[in-house]
Amino acid sequence: MQSNRQLFLNHVAQTSTQPIGIEMVKAAGIYLWDVDGKSYLDMISGFSVCNIGHSHPKVVKAVQNQAGEYMHLIVYGEFIESPQTTYSKYLTDQLPASLNCVYFTNSGAEATEGAMKLAKRVTGKSKIIACKNAYHGSTQGALSVMGDEYWRNAFRPLLPDIEHVDFNGQSAIDAIDKNTACIIIETVQAESGIIKPNQEWIQAIRKKCDELCVLLIFDEIQAGFGRTGSLFAFEQYGVVPDILLLGKALGGGMPLGAFIASKSLMSTLTHHPVLGHITTFGGHPVSCAAGKAALEVLLEGKYIDTVFEKEKILIDLIKHPAIVSSRTAGLWMSLQFASPELNQTIVHQCVVNGLITDWFLFAPDRLRIAPPLIITEEELKEMCAIVLRSIEEVVH
């Protein structure tokens, strides 16, 4: 009889030649447990999905209750389903007035796809501007706006009329013209190793978009839900997008994405053609119930209020001669080492020492730190100590 590891390698499609390959059996709070009973501190929150940690009782209860009422009924957008209506209202109550209409999807990548279609439909234009070293998902449309040729090249031809520009650069402003449908920007460039936009730059882009009737899309799929010290990172820049992309933490651990715009913009998807955008499982009632419960936990627990204090702990404690540089955006940090090979060795040593971390797609020489926002200061200090011990064990 094949072991679970053999079944995983033989029958689950692999995304790399060297998966982490730990057989996990339980998760709660900031910890994961493997089949042998070893515990691991989750230092990446399932890639920013589990901002309130794992298996929160309120989220679990919401999932159980909704599953007992109904799960899938019909394609999205036909029946009135209270998990969708109550979550969309609760979510938009936290947003500027112009972001009042939610289109739920299955994932962040699908949110990107829907937003690109919406921008083309609203403006009647086709040019899309994206930033170099940006990550917006791996489906073909999202891949077309991904900012790195290494990942794009093997799947060409991709969407035409895409222009890639420098993040925080003048080329982004200059590229916006009368043929542009939209520009899509991460409010923090995640996979480049945590790079924040300059406020003046992002405000200049907003101004240029307004002048030429171009839609501004903010991707908060990773940055959203408190990670950067505010519920959404764009709140820190004094700029409101025309379309907001959400995913990851949106579902509280369940699969869920969304693109959010004004009701007037979103209504263009209802005609010419009818069903201009459609999904079967988008806004799944169980996912929406979980997401709303998770957002309630996040806000009622006031976890966002402690993010900047915890960021300071990271900055103050994680110091080592082997660290070339570090960057933070709230409870989100990248540590740069001399080479990708050294970083990978340190990542592996962290896992050996009971701490789950990883690298960044466009910055393989950087180690990722993004623990659940519920982590206590004592737990955070313990995490920092494990990181430093792992570095020391590798370099000496």
C-alpha positions in Angstrom: 0.0 0.0 0.0 1.4 3.4 -1.0 2.2 5.9 1.8 0.6 9.3 1.8 3.9 10.7 0.7 4.0 8.4 -2.3 0.4 9.2 -3.1 1.2 13.0 -2.9 4.2 12.6 -5.3 2.4 10.3 -7.7 -1.1 11.5 -7.9 -1.2 15.2 -6.8 0.1 17.5 -9.5 3.4 19.0 -8.4 4.3 22.7 -8.7 8.1 22.2 -8.1 10.7 19.5 -8.1 11.3 20.0 -4.4 8.1 20.5 -2.4 8.4 21.0 1.4 6.8 17.6 1.7 5.8 17.7 5.4 2.6 15.7 6.1 0.5 18.0 8.3 -2.4 16.7 10.3 -3.6 19.6 12.4 -3.4 23.4 12.6 -4.6 25.8 15.4 -3.7 29.4 16.2 -0.1 30.1 15.0 0.9 26.4 15.0 0.9 23.4 12.6 1.5 19.8 13.6 2.9 17.0 11.4 2.0 13.3 11.4 4.8 12.6 13.9 3.5 15.2 16.4 6.1 17.8 15.8 4.8 21.4 16.0 5.8 24.2 13.7 5.3 27.9 14.1 3.6 29.2 10.9 5.7 32.3 10.0 4.0 32.8 6.7 0.3 32.4 7.6 -0.4 30.1 4.7 1.0 33.0 2.4 -1.2 35.6 4.2 -4.4 33.6 4.1 -4.5 32.9 7.8 -4.2 36.4 9.2 -6.2 35.4 12.3 -4.4 32.1 12.6 -5.7 28.6 12.0 -9.0 27.0 13.0 -10.4 29.9 14.9 -13.5 28.6 16.7 -15.8 31.3 15.4 -14.7 30.6 11.8 -15.1 26.9 12.3 -18.6 27.3 13.7 -19.6 29.6 10.8 -18.5 26.9 8.4 -20.3 24.2 10.2 -23.5 26.2 10.5 -23.6 27.2 6.8 -22.7 23.7 5.6 -25.7 22.5 7.6 -28.0 25.0 5.9 -26.9 24.7 2.3 -23.7 24.7 0.2 -23.7 25.1 -3.6 -27.1 25.9 -5.1 -26.7 27.4 -8.5 -24.2 29.5 -10.5 -23.2 32.7 -8.8 -25.4 35.8 -9.1 -28.8 34.0 -9.5 -30.2 33.1 -6.1 -30.2 35.5 -3.2 -27.9 33.8 -0.7 -27.5 35.5 2.7 -23.8 34.6 3.2 -23.0 36.6 0.1 -25.2 39.5 0.9 -24.2 39.9 4.5 -20.5 39.6 3.8 -20.6 42.0 0.9 -22.4 44.6 3.1 -20.0 44.1 6.0 -17.0 44.3 3.7 -18.1 47.4 1.9 -18.9 49.1 5.1 -15.2 49.1 5.8 -14.4 50.7 2.4 -14.7 54.1 0.8 -18.2 54.8 -0.5 -17.2 54.4 -4.2 -16.2 50.7 -3.5 -19.7 49.5 -2.8 -20.3 46.5 -5.1 -18.5 43.1 -4.7 -18.1 40.4 -7.3 -17.0 37.3 -5.4 -14.7 34.8 -7.2 -12.9 31.6 -6.2 -9.4 33.1 -5.9 -7.3 36.2 -6.2 -6.2 35.2 -9.7 -9.8 35.1 -10.8 -10.4 38.5 -9.2 -7.6 39.8 -11.4 -9.2 38.3 -14.5 -12.6 39.8 -13.7 -11.1 43.2 -13.0 -9.2 43.2 -16.4 -12.5 42.4 -18.2 -14.3 45.1 -16.3 -11.8 47.7 -17.2 -12.0 46.8 -20.9 -15.8 46.8 -20.7 -16.1 50.2 -19.0 -13.5 52.1 -21.0 -13.8 50.4 -24.4 -10.0 50.4 -24.5 -7.5 47.5 -24.4 -4.1 48.6 -23.2 -3.2 47.4 -19.7 -0.3 48.7 -17.7 1.4 46.5 -15.1 4.6 46.8 -13.0 7.8 44.8 -13.4 8.2 42.2 -10.7 4.5 42.2 -9.9 2.5 39.1 -9.1 -1.3 39.0 -9.7 -1.9 35.3 -10.2 -1.0 32.5 -12.6 -4.0 32.1 -14.9 -3.3 33.3 -18.5 -4.7 36.8 -18.1 -3.1 37.3 -14.7 0.1 35.8 -16.1 0.1 38.3 -18.9 0.4 41.1 -16.3 2.9 39.3 -14.2 6.1 41.3 -14.1 8.8 38.7 -14.9 9.6 37.1 -18.2 10.9 33.9 -16.6 7.4 32.9 -15.7 5.7 34.3 -18.7 7.9 33.0 -21.5 7.0 29.3 -21.4 3.3 30.1 -22.0 3.3 32.6 -24.8 1.4 33.9 -26.7 -0.3 35.7 -23.9 -2.7 38.7 -23.9 -1.7 41.5 -26.3 -1.4 45.2 -25.4 0.2 44.8 -22.0 3.0 47.2 -21.1 5.3 46.6 -18.1 6.7 49.6 -16.3 8.9 50.3 -13.3 7.3 50.2 -9.8 7.8 53.6 -8.2 9.2 54.9 -11.6 8.3 57.7 -13.9 7.7 55.2 -16.7 4.5 54.1 -15.1 3.1 57.7 -15.2 4.3 58.3 -18.7 2.8 55.1 -20.0 -0.8 56.1 -19.1 -2.4 57.5 -22.3 -5.7 57.8 -24.1 -5.6 54.1 -25.2 -5.1 52.8 -21.6 -8.0 50.8 -20.0 -6.3 50.4 -16.6 -3.1 50.2 -14.6 -2.8 47.5 -12.0 -0.6 48.0 -9.0 0.1 46.1 -5.8 -0.2 48.3 -2.8 2.9 46.5 -1.5 4.9 44.6 -4.0 4.9 41.2 -2.3 7.0 38.8 -4.4 9.8 41.4 -4.9 10.5 41.1 -1.2 8.1 43.7 0.3 8.5 47.0 -1.5 6.1 49.8 -0.7 5.0 52.5 -3.2 6.0 56.1 -2.8 3.0 58.1 -1.8 3.8 60.9 -4.3 4.1 58.3 -7.1 0.9 56.6 -6.4 -1.0 59.9 -6.1 0.5 61.1 -9.5 -0.8 57.9 -11.1 -4.3 58.5 -9.6 -4.2 62.0 -11.0 -3.1 60.9 -14.5 -5.8 58.1 -14.5 -8.5 60.7 -13.7 -7.3 63.0 -16.5 -7.5 60.3 -19.2 -10.4 58.2 -17.9 -8.2 55.2 -17.0 -9.2 52.8 -14.2 -6.8 52.4 -11.3 -6.7 48.8 -10.0 -5.1 48.1 -6.6 -4.1 44.5 -5.8 -4.5 43.9 -2.1 -4.7 40.1 -2.4 -1.6 39.7 -0.1 -1.5 43.1 1.5 -5.1 43.3 2.7 -6.8 42.5 6.0 -4.4 44.2 8.4 -1.1 42.8 7.2 0.5 46.3 6.7 -1.0 48.0 9.8 -4.3 49.2 8.3 -7.2 47.1 7.2 -6.2 47.8 3.6 -2.8 49.2 2.6 -4.2 51.8 0.3 -5.6 53.7 3.3 -2.0 54.7 4.1 -1.5 56.5 0.7 -4.5 58.8 0.5 -5.6 57.2 -2.8 -8.8 55.3 -3.6 -8.8 52.8 -6.5 -11.5 52.3 -9.0 -11.2 48.5 -8.6 -9.9 46.7 -5.5 -8.6 43.1 -5.7 -8.9 40.8 -2.7 -8.2 37.2 -2.0 -6.2 35.0 0.5 -7.4 36.3 3.9 -10.7 37.3 2.4 -12.0 33.8 3.0 -10.7 33.2 6.5 -9.0 30.0 5.3 -11.6 29.0 2.7 -11.1 29.7 -1.0 -12.5 33.1 -1.9 -11.5 36.1 -4.0 -13.2 39.3 -5.0 -13.0 42.4 -7.2 -14.8 45.4 -5.8 -15.9 48.6 -7.6 -18.8 51.0 -7.7 -22.2 49.7 -8.6 -22.3 51.8 -11.8 -19.0 50.3 -13.0 -20.0 46.7 -12.1 -23.4 47.0 -13.8 -21.7 47.1 -17.2 -21.1 43.3 -16.8 -24.9 42.7 -16.9 -25.6 43.6 -20.5 -24.1 43.7 -24.0 -23.5 40.8 -23.4 -25.7 39.5 -20.6 -23.6 37.4 -18.2 -20.5 39.4 -19.1 -18.7 37.7 -16.3 -19.9 34.5 -14.7 -18.6 31.8 -12.3 -20.1 28.6 -10.9 -18.5 28.5 -7.4 -17.5 32.1 -6.9 -18.8 33.4 -3.6 -19.5 29.9 -2.3 -21.8 30.3 0.7 -19.5 28.4 3.1 -16.5 30.5 2.0 -18.5 33.7 2.5 -19.7 32.6 5.9 -16.1 31.8 6.9 -14.7 35.1 5.5 -17.2 37.3 7.3 -16.6 35.5 10.6 -12.8 35.9 10.1 -13.2 39.6 9.4 -15.3 40.0 12.5 -12.6 38.3 14.6 -9.9 40.5 13.1 -11.8 43.8 13.8 -13.3 42.9 17.1 -10.0 41.6 18.4 -8.3 44.9 17.4 -5.3 42.9 16.1 -4.5 45.5 13.5 -3.9 48.0 16.3 -0.8 46.0 17.4 0.8 45.5 14.0 3.2 48.5 14.1 4.4 47.6 17.6 5.1 44.0 16.4 6.8 45.4 13.3 9.2 47.3 15.7 10.0 44.0 17.5 10.9 42.4 14.2 13.2 45.4 13.3 14.8 45.6 16.7 15.4 41.8 17.2 16.2 40.3 13.8 19.7 41.5 13.3 22.7 39.4 12.1 25.8 40.1 10.1 24.7 37.6 7.5 21.6 39.7 6.7 22.4 42.0 3.8 19.3 44.1 4.1 15.7 43.9 5.5 12.4 45.5 4.5 9.1 45.6 6.4 5.5 46.7 5.8 3.7 46.1 9.1 3.9 42.5 10.2 5.5 41.5 7.0 9.3 41.3 6.5 11.9 40.2 4.1 15.5 39.3 5.0 18.1 39.4 2.2 21.1 37.1 2.3 24.2 37.0 0.1 22.7 34.4 -2.4 19.6 32.4 -3.1 21.5 29.3 -2.2 22.3 30.6 1.3 18.7 31.8 1.8 17.3 28.3 0.8 19.6 26.7 3.3 18.4 29.0 6.1 14.8 28.4 5.1 15.4 24.7 5.4 17.1 25.1 8.8 14.1 27.1 10.0 11.9 24.2 9.1 14.2 21.8 10.9 13.9 24.1 14.0 10.1 24.1 13.9 9.4 27.3 12.0 7.7 27.4 8.5 9.0 30.1 6.2 9.8 30.5 2.5 11.3 32.8 -0.2 9.9 35.3 -2.7 9.2 34.6 -6.4 11.2 37.6 -7.6 13.6 37.7 -4.7 14.9 34.2 -4.1 17.7 35.6 -1.9 15.1 36.9 0.6 13.4 35.0 3.5 9.7 35.7 4.1 8.3 36.6 7.5 4.5 37.1 7.8 3.1 35.4 10.9 -0.6 35.5 11.9 -1.6 38.9 13.2 -2.8 37.2 16.4 0.7 36.3 17.4 1.6 37.6 20.9 4.7 39.7 21.5 6.2 36.7 23.5 5.5 34.3 20.6 7.0 36.9 18.2 10.2 37.1 20.2 10.4 33.3 20.2 10.0 33.3 16.5 12.8 35.9 16.1 15.0 33.8 18.3 14.4 30.7 16.1 15.2 32.7 12.9 18.5 34.0 14.4 19.5 30.5 15.7 18.8 29.1 12.3 20.9 31.7 10.6 23.7 31.1 13.0 23.6 27.4 12.6 24.0 27.8 8.8 26.6 30.4 8.6 28.9 29.0 11.3 
